[in-house]
Amino acid sequence: MIHQPKNLFRTLAAALSLCCISGGWAQELEFRKLGLDSKVDKTIATLTAEEKKETGVVLKEKTYIEYLMNSKDEAERYYGAYRRIHLSGNTAVERFNKLVLPVTDPGSLLMVKARGISRNGVVKEVGPEAVKEIEEEGRRYKILAVEGLEVGGEVELMYLVKGSMSLFGAEIVQEDIPLRESEFHLIAPKHLIFEGKVYNGKYTKQDSSTVGEKRMLTFHSRKVPALLEEKYAAENANRTRIEYKLAYNELNGSKRILSWNDAGSRIYSFLHLGLDASAKDLTKFVAKEKIKGLPEEQAIRAVENYVKTNINLRKDAEDGNAKDVLKRKFGTQTGLIRLYVGLFEIMNIPFEIVIGCSRLEQKFDRDFDTWNFLDKYLFYFPNAQKYMDPENAFLRYGMYDFTLEGTDAMFISTATLGSMRTGLANISQIPAAPVEQNYDNMEADITFTAQADQANLKYVRKMGGYQAAHFRPYYFLGNAEQRTRMVTGLLKQSLKEDVVATNVNASNFNINSAEVNQDFILTADVAMKSILERVNNKVLVKVGELIGLQTEMYNERPRQHPIDIGNVHSYTRVIRINLPEGYRLAGQESLRRKVSFDNGSMGFVSDYKLDGRVLTITVEEFYKKIQYPISAYAEFQKVINAAADFNKVTLVLEKEGALSKK
Amino acid sequence: MINPMSRVLQGLLLVCLICPSAFGQIKADLNQLQQKYPNDELVMLREGEKITITTAASGLKIECEHHEEYLFMNEQASRYASHGIRYSQFFQDILDVEAVTYLPEGSRYRKVPVKEIKTEKPSSRGIFFDDVMVRKFNFEGVKKGAIGTVRYREIIKDPHTLSGFMFGRYIPVLNGDFSVTFPSAVKLSYKTYGNMDGVTFQTTQSRGQTTYSWKVKDVAAHPYESDAPNLRYFAPQVFLFIEEYTLNGITKPVLSDEKKLFNYYVSLIRDVDHTADSQLGAMVDSLTRGKTEIEKIKSIYYWVQDHIRYIAFEDGLGGFVPRNANSVYQKRYGDCKDMASLLNSMLKRAGIPSHTVWIGTREIPFKYRENPSLGVDNHMIAAVKRDGQWIFLDATADKIDFGLPTTHIQGKQALVMLSEKDFTIAEVPEVEHTRNFRRDSVEVWIKDSGVEGKGRSTYEGLWKMDLKYKLAGLSDAQKEDFYQSMFSRGTNKCKAEGVTGSDLKARDQPLRFSYGFQVPDYVRTIGSEQYVNPHLSRPLQNSRIDDSRKLPYERDFRFSDDFTTIVHLPAGYRLTHLPENKSYSHEKFGFKLTYVHEGNRVVLKNQIFLKSLLLAKEDFGAWNEMITRLNEAYNENLSIQKKK
């Protein structure tokens, strides 16, 4: 089980929900009652043939999250975890010989024990005396080196921590090694009603019960297979996991708490904090930078360009308000968003705060209102119906993190109640970018040297949207030397290693100007030898390699995950070959290919036209949908492999007038 | 007569008129520097260290005043605003940290002191736990033209750790200054390394104190490239040695030469007992019973490789003193010196003489004589002597066979302990290219328009070790993918199948694989002729060195490759074209490609070798020419025709 800590709003949530609680329950924790630290089973498990194939197997896992009221009527949260793992290979030994625990307060590690159990049942134990502490980027961790581990033996790890207060979270059940049995218990005083939901949970059963004055949610998982890694898949989103949240506090009424609406109003206030105090500085700023008075979209761009260029993200700084971040030139994610909020408010630009999560990690479930889905931020501008991504310094207005494409998210708009302004939450979908936005096109005009031993290309590359975002911002930020290296690297990777490029020119690379919405254009004169092979009096032109080396997808095992393309995109290549004098062309029929499926939502199409001495080849490859079900895998493979097949296409130039035999 | 006082007053007046702020000389000509250093976003206006050594009743006091000034050259300034001072809590104290940002406003600077300096305990790469701390802060409000300054005092608690200074960095340094002031009771010497031409040196005496000072100006940024030797190979450096000091009538030696360094190391490990306890002893006895001496050594070495994991605790003296072997055995983990300690104890128990060895890895350029200080080495291993040769046992590399040095100590000097009083400096050889070989032999048959084949691959020496590391930690599924790409022949349509390999865990024997493969659409038919490209493997095809590369190119090991391809001509066909043999020869590298037509087969043999760990800039042209020639050869085809 992997605990997944995230999210700014834990303390916020706690503050909101746990006031007005009474009752003194100084009871013993259920995890402690298990007494796992005082007894050890020295028998080594016998593995099945399937289990032996993996580097390790999680034999047993118990996780307890328990909420208690202390003597001061304050709610406390305890996290107890126990795991026993069989180590079949060195990789497992390496992985489990260190324990790392995120622990904030010195007094909060209440129990820790790590046991190495050798093949013949000898136990080596280490406890709190072996614990060291480190701190990274403002976060403290307790670390422990485990003794006595060996291949064929087992390891037991257990700890009990008094955690920082949090009323929602997730536990990941499935990982990349198999799991025999796992229990997750969420225990709280009767009046605190938690809800849990299992995702991808065909191995998990959910139960609830009462234990004295406590209410307990139990999730029992058995024989969970190892999570398989596959290309074009969102494995993490497909793994078995449990999301939970506090839904009701019966001592506070019957209204559902920590709802989407609560989040909307809370987060709105949180991100507007310090706005009044910052107003003067922000007003001065927009005047000085001449942003004031610009038309709306230009103003948004100007703000974004300034912040993304001049202000840095620092995870371990203080949050601060807009004024602080502007002055210091750095801030946390919260600080930066407050700055954007402040600037848009000052200029009366209507916006909505959008909060969602990466579809590669979690699918946002609008039917389960846990704040654990509120992870990544965007700004939405309803007038233009466009988005801005405050977290990605390489993207600009109109473009946003592709992992949010096609996902549900919370949109917080401003509601005015008299003189009060508050946030109104609404769950809606963030659209996928249209395929026209993301393209990577190429045009090559090819001539040959007299002896036909070298191909000379007049090369033009045009990229837009996401495809351009992989290259353009880095080109923009690089110095002259770095730019040359980047271009050389790009040409080698897209063509062949032996390219020699001259007259290289790049245009539209200033991402802080209107250029960012135009084609990023790279032109060069490229000389290549390696696409030509010689045999006798014939020259083989490996024209298929001009689309770049493609990888073939094989079918080793049945597909486990549905398909996720990443982002929609297309490639259009136009190759014009000027046939050299004295040569005859053969083999062009193999240029005509078409593989497409799902009504043309994905495909590879190539064709040619011969006009006198000019052969024009067009190759189009497109992926217009982000996700496909497992059932579509065979077809999907065909399209991917069609590009790899095209790499094989070879044209033959035969010297005219020569005999065809040696 | 000029009143001397008035001159002083005049001087003061002048200074006040010039300086825009209370701090005086903070200024920079941004435009001029941008022109001079167009490719740099950050420049050091000043890097200064001033060491003062004094003797007090309590002991030697070594203090270093640090002074750094950075100029932020463009709008991306805030990316560089974060700063940290790393130090070892056990060996150093950092005091009085003062950081200020100077923000340009017109022709003046506005001074913004840094208010928040945090102390954190970070993790260090590859080390589980140590005593390194960091003082962290952010320069405030930085923008183009801003200057960040930081000053602090460093107390060096142990005179053995006194190091020196490097004149050069990955960013330009406009002014570098380093000095050391010491009293007569302290005997101090220094050594220099590298080209000190641009560094000016001066000695001054004043009131019984001697000061050595070095200054440098306008040092260009050192290029940063991958697979290049460490900065220490290139930047000029000075190393300081407190040879001895006299306090209260007693003279204490510190460091000055290899002997003194050895004595100091011995004093650190003196109390480490190499006697195996009953548990460890019993294990060693059962491991070595009835074996010859060489078998005993191998069994012990391989046991430590297989059973002790690398977890490094380097806090305080834990970075220098190995832990007791019995403890390492119980815990089943340790760092390099713990493993060396365990090896020595186990070998001792087995009656085999072995030695403690200190050594520097290849990222450290110095020979012991050049820099006999703690900066000369960073690793500890064990060694045995057989047939007059030293065999180094580095158990931190767990995939290497006995008898081979690990890649990162090849060519380095080893400080071998012979006894508490005696040592020798041995040299670790670079493994010859013939020992690190890769042989691949493939036979193909033409089937329809494709080819079908089977092959055998053999890996030995450091090539084998390299492959074992790549395969370690891969799940079965990942291994399949790895083999697919490793045994893919011809084109990306190749499907490798039936891969079987010898036991990855087996030692002292080559790693062997056999495999089959199919490559559809590999043969081209034009008219009555068929064309087959026999270069199903194309080693070094993409290994051109970039023309803009500035620094030498470092390799992990020398190697020799041997690729043989046998193409069986189909029955009823004759060979109509056989390409010409090709080769290239250089003292450090070369290849030889031959084609032989025997009966109904064509045998292609491609032998490539690299005899050096380092390609200097002068070699790049020749290397790239070799790669070009190889690629030209790879483009050639066989042609066959049906017999009438």
Chai-1 contact restraints between the chains, C-beta under 6 A:
chainA,res_idxA,chainB,res_idxB,connection_type,confidence,min_distance_angstrom,max_distance_angstrom,comment,restraint_id
A,K53,B,D476,contact,1.0,0.0,6.0,A-B,restraint_1
A,T91,B,G473,contact,1.0,0.0,6.0,A-B,restraint_2
A,N97,B,R309,contact,1.0,0.0,6.0,A-B,restraint_3
A,K132,B,F129,contact,1.0,0.0,6.0,A-B,restraint_4
A,I134,B,K121,contact,1.0,0.0,6.0,A-B,restraint_5
A,I134,B,S123,contact,1.0,0.0,6.0,A-B,restraint_6
A,E135,B,E120,contact,1.0,0.0,6.0,A-B,restraint_7
A,E135,B,K121,contact,1.0,0.0,6.0,A-B,restraint_8
A,E136,B,P122,contact,1.0,0.0,6.0,A-B,restraint_9
A,A145,B,F128,contact,1.0,0.0,6.0,A-B,restraint_10
A,A145,B,I311,contact,1.0,0.0,6.0,A-B,restraint_11
A,E147,B,K331,contact,1.0,0.0,6.0,A-B,restraint_12
A,G148,B,R332,contact,1.0,0.0,6.0,A-B,restraint_13
A,L149,B,R332,contact,1.0,0.0,6.0,A-B,restraint_14
A,T309,B,E75,contact,1.0,0.0,6.0,A-B,restraint_15
A,N310,B,E75,contact,1.0,0.0,6.0,A-B,restraint_16
A,I311,B,S78,contact,1.0,0.0,6.0,A-B,restraint_17
A,N312,B,S78,contact,1.0,0.0,6.0,A-B,restraint_18
A,N312,B,R79,contact,1.0,0.0,6.0,A-B,restraint_19
A,K327,B,G141,contact,1.0,0.0,6.0,A-B,restraint_20
A,R328,B,E140,contact,1.0,0.0,6.0,A-B,restraint_21
A,R328,B,G141,contact,1.0,0.0,6.0,A-B,restraint_22
A,K329,B,S78,contact,1.0,0.0,6.0,A-B,restraint_23
A,K329,B,G141,contact,1.0,0.0,6.0,A-B,restraint_24
A,K329,B,V142,contact,1.0,0.0,6.0,A-B,restraint_25
A,F330,B,S78,contact,1.0,0.0,6.0,A-B,restraint_26
A,F330,B,N138,contact,1.0,0.0,6.0,A-B,restraint_27
A,N479,B,N39,contact,1.0,0.0,6.0,A-B,restraint_28
A,E481,B,N39,contact,1.0,0.0,6.0,A-B,restraint_29
A,E497,B,N542,contact,1.0,0.0,6.0,A-B,restraint_30
A,D498,B,N631,contact,1.0,0.0,6.0,A-B,restraint_31
A,S530,B,N631,contact,1.0,0.0,6.0,A-B,restraint_32
A,E533,B,N635,contact,1.0,0.0,6.0,A-B,restraint_33
A,E533,B,N637,contact,1.0,0.0,6.0,A-B,restraint_34
A,V535,B,Y531,contact,1.0,0.0,6.0,A-B,restraint_35
A,V535,B,H577,contact,1.0,0.0,6.0,A-B,restraint_36
A,V535,B,N637,contact,1.0,0.0,6.0,A-B,restraint_37
A,V535,B,S639,contact,1.0,0.0,6.0,A-B,restraint_38
A,N536,B,H577,contact,1.0,0.0,6.0,A-B,restraint_39
A,E552,B,N492,contact,1.0,0.0,6.0,A-B,restraint_40
A,E556,B,E480,contact,1.0,0.0,6.0,A-B,restraint_41
A,A644,B,N492,contact,1.0,0.0,6.0,A-B,restraint_42
A,K648,B,D521,contact,1.0,0.0,6.0,A-B,restraint_43
A,T650,B,R524,contact,1.0,0.0,6.0,A-B,restraint_44
A,V652,B,I526,contact,1.0,0.0,6.0,A-B,restraint_45
A,S660,B,G527,contact,1.0,0.0,6.0,A-B,restraint_46
A,K662,B,T576,contact,1.0,0.0,6.0,A-B,restraint_47
